[in-house]
Structures are given as C-alpha cells and as structure tokens.
Amino acid sequence: MDEFMHYGIAAGMQAVVDSGLDFSKTDPTRCGAVCGAGIGGLGTIEAEYDAYLKSAAPGRFLRSSCRRRSST
C-alpha cells in the first residue's frame, strides 16, 4: 500500500471520530463516505508499468493497440 493511502485511511478514521456518529444507532444503509485521490501512488504505477513492459505480454498488447489506432 502506497504511503498516500495511509494518509487517506487516517483522515477517514479521524473524520468518523470527529463526526460524533454512533454507528450502533445509525442505519448503515443510510451512511456513506466518498474518498478520492488525484495521482497518488505514482511510484507504484511506474514500477508496475516497468514490470509489465519487461514481461512477455506487452508486445502483443502494444502491437494490437497500434493497429487499432492506425486504422481509425
């Protein structure tokens, strides 16, 4: 798990505490939270992409993608 995700989880936990909600008295189907992140975890994205490019699969994907793009 990337470091930025730790911050998001901690912020969510703090928000729940700060809200003062008593979840034992709240309908769980009527509660929710929305969380978003911009481009956090870019280091992991880059590492996974590098690993993908070094695998046997990317040649097939890249060739078929280029073919599709050039025909449109």
C-alpha atoms as a printed R data frame, in Angstrom:
   type eleno elety resid chain resno       x       y       z
1  ATOM     1    CA   MET     A     1   0.000   0.000   0.000
2  ATOM     2    CA   ASP     A     2   1.388   3.362  -1.024
3  ATOM     3    CA   GLU     A     3   2.107   5.942   1.656
4  ATOM     4    CA   PHE     A     4  -0.555   8.331   0.324
5  ATOM     5    CA   MET     A     5  -3.193   5.670   1.038
6  ATOM     6    CA   HIS     A     6  -2.149   5.579   4.696
7  ATOM     7    CA   TYR     A     7  -2.872   9.293   4.923
8  ATOM     8    CA   GLY     A     8  -6.301   8.784   3.349
9  ATOM     9    CA   ILE     A     9  -7.209   5.997   5.755
10 ATOM    10    CA   ALA     A    10  -6.047   8.053   8.739
11 ATOM    11    CA   ALA     A    11  -8.066  11.057   7.534
12 ATOM    12    CA   GLY     A    12 -11.150   8.884   7.136
13 ATOM    13    CA   MET     A    13 -10.775   7.472  10.636
14 ATOM    14    CA   GLN     A    14 -10.382  10.984  12.057
15 ATOM    15    CA   ALA     A    15 -13.451  12.163  10.147
16 ATOM    16    CA   VAL     A    16 -15.558   9.351  11.631
17 ATOM    17    CA   VAL     A    17 -14.424  10.242  15.148
18 ATOM    18    CA   ASP     A    18 -14.956  13.963  14.536
19 ATOM    19    CA   SER     A    19 -18.463  13.357  13.164
20 ATOM    20    CA   GLY     A    20 -19.639  12.086  16.523
21 ATOM    21    CA   LEU     A    21 -21.824   9.454  14.858
22 ATOM    22    CA   ASP     A    22 -22.846   6.494  16.973
23 ATOM    23    CA   PHE     A    23 -22.862   3.730  14.394
24 ATOM    24    CA   SER     A    24 -24.736   1.411  16.739
25 ATOM    25    CA   LYS     A    25 -27.681   3.834  16.472
26 ATOM    26    CA   THR     A    26 -27.310   4.621  12.777
27 ATOM    27    CA   ASP     A    27 -28.801   2.781   9.808
28 ATOM    28    CA   PRO     A    28 -25.689   1.533   7.949
29 ATOM    29    CA   THR     A    29 -27.567   1.600   4.644
30 ATOM    30    CA   ARG     A    30 -28.019   5.358   5.074
31 ATOM    31    CA   CYS     A    31 -24.375   6.196   5.849
32 ATOM    32    CA   GLY     A    32 -21.547   6.590   3.414
33 ATOM    33    CA   ALA     A    33 -18.328   8.296   2.575
34 ATOM    34    CA   VAL     A    34 -16.694   9.484  -0.607
35 ATOM    35    CA   CYS     A    35 -12.940   9.472  -0.929
36 ATOM    36    CA   GLY     A    36 -10.820  10.397  -3.902
37 ATOM    37    CA   ALA     A    37  -7.194  10.784  -4.827
38 ATOM    38    CA   GLY     A    38  -5.585  12.624  -7.687
39 ATOM    39    CA   ILE     A    39  -2.445  10.875  -8.844
40 ATOM    40    CA   GLY     A    40  -1.221   9.444  -5.553
41 ATOM    41    CA   GLY     A    41   0.793   6.262  -5.836
42 ATOM    42    CA   LEU     A    42   2.608   7.338  -8.986
43 ATOM    43    CA   GLY     A    43   5.719   5.444  -7.879
44 ATOM    44    CA   THR     A    44   3.763   2.202  -7.747
45 ATOM    45    CA   ILE     A    45   2.140   2.899 -11.110
46 ATOM    46    CA   GLU     A    46   5.578   3.422 -12.682
47 ATOM    47    CA   ALA     A    47   7.047   0.292 -11.077
48 ATOM    48    CA   GLU     A    48   4.118  -1.857 -12.220
49 ATOM    49    CA   TYR     A    49   4.298  -0.442 -15.739
50 ATOM    50    CA   ASP     A    50   8.037  -1.191 -15.903
51 ATOM    51    CA   ALA     A    51   7.378  -4.768 -14.756
52 ATOM    52    CA   TYR     A    52   4.629  -5.083 -17.365
53 ATOM    53    CA   LEU     A    53   6.931  -3.881 -20.150
54 ATOM    54    CA   LYS     A    54   9.566  -6.437 -19.110
55 ATOM    55    CA   SER     A    55   7.046  -9.293 -19.232
56 ATOM    56    CA   ALA     A    56   6.128 -11.277 -22.355
57 ATOM    57    CA   ALA     A    57   2.637  -9.750 -22.622
58 ATOM    58    CA   PRO     A    58   3.267  -6.129 -23.674
59 ATOM    59    CA   GLY     A    59   4.357  -6.892 -27.229
60 ATOM    60    CA   ARG     A    60   1.027  -8.455 -28.067
61 ATOM    61    CA   PHE     A    61  -0.886  -5.604 -26.408
62 ATOM    62    CA   LEU     A    62   1.183  -2.807 -27.902
63 ATOM    63    CA   ARG     A    63   1.036  -4.228 -31.436
64 ATOM    64    CA   SER     A    64  -2.731  -4.687 -31.331
65 ATOM    65    CA   SER     A    65  -3.239  -1.227 -29.821
66 ATOM    66    CA   CYS     A    66  -1.142   0.401 -32.533
67 ATOM    67    CA   ARG     A    67  -3.053  -1.448 -35.229
68 ATOM    68    CA   ARG     A    68  -6.389  -0.259 -33.841
69 ATOM    69    CA   ARG     A    69  -5.208   3.340 -33.590
70 ATOM    70    CA   SER     A    70  -3.788   3.468 -37.094
71 ATOM    71    CA   SER     A    71  -6.989   2.109 -38.651
72 ATOM    72    CA   THR     A    72  -9.190   4.879 -37.198
